[in-house]
């Protein structure tokens, strides 16, 4: 599809793997709230493609995150959310559940995890270097890093981390049969259920231990806490893993800017924001259903109609990010990106995500300044499911 034809269905495939579909600049300019159909079931949906309209929808309580609402643009295969899955809930349950762990994601608390994260990154880089002079960075770092960080955050005992890592590896492997991935998801949930039982019996000084000790006080059930733990594992794994893959790839594709980053580590936080903007991993976008008639971008979205906020388009909105397709690690407005969403459901783990990406990229390029792609860009296998943006493999050499 070329840039001038309005999309007949959603998602709109990419024509270049590192950029969203070329039709979005025209939609943002001419039809920023655009009606189309979903390719998996033909139902109608509104696409919101501009930055200001995206913020307006995500901040508006009249747009629901509940999959069971009429008109919600859910995939047919998605199971109803279990207890505790507050990302799919509206107030007041959303607030009640999010409140129980929000303190765990404040900057001061997360700073305590920094030495552990640095240790994990150092260990992964050591292992990668010991393996020779080539590696698949996805297997060596992108998948194990977020898994081990979640283990640290939740308080998974060291002896169980291999079990955890083997299972998340399967979830991250798009070529694994869907039935196998579902079995592994169920195994992880059962494991987290046992872990919450252990922590309720003998509380430990970690997120789950502290939450288990306060179950009655916070008014949440055992099953809800298991659901929260499962949500954290899912939300904090595939997103980071793919952000590491495509972010590292983009840096390697821009050697001049990468050299500046290695020379001045003070650039790292800004680089992380720019990579979150330029390579938006939530490729499908954020889904909502209107619960009342709401006017957005000159269109009336009626109660019961579905909306997809196309984050990857909003993050290339030229009104906020001049020359938006250019990667610019010095971009002053990069932190305006919507890679972590906006409003009520804005990513709870965003500071933890930033911490991991900052520690990783600062360490990786300082320790391996000669790191480069081992294949041409055309030979890098990108994900094409249009759900999460990323790479299946990232062959590197040094
Ligand atoms: C690069 C990494 C990440 C990206 C791009 C990302 C992106 C997002 C986005 C866009 C949302 C909003 C969903 C919506 O509005 O429907 C979200 C929500 C959420 N994220 Fe993240 N995330 C990342 C990492 C993490 C991590 C590390 C954790 C925790 C371990 C986490 C936990 C959550 C949770 C719990 C929510 C639900 C918040 C709520 O509904 O109130 N995320 N994330």
Boltz pocket constraint, residues with backbone or C-beta under 6 A from the ligand:
constraints:
  - pocket:
      binder: B
      contacts: [[A, 65], [A, 86], [A, 87], [A, 88], [A, 98], [A, 150], [A, 231], [A, 232], [A, 233], [A, 235], [A, 236], [A, 237], [A, 239], [A, 240], [A, 243], [A, 281], [A, 282], [A, 286], [A, 287], [A, 338], [A, 339], [A, 340], [A, 341], [A, 342], [A, 344], [A, 345], [A, 346], [A, 347], [A, 348], [A, 349], [A, 350], [A, 352], [A, 353]]
      max_distance: 6.0
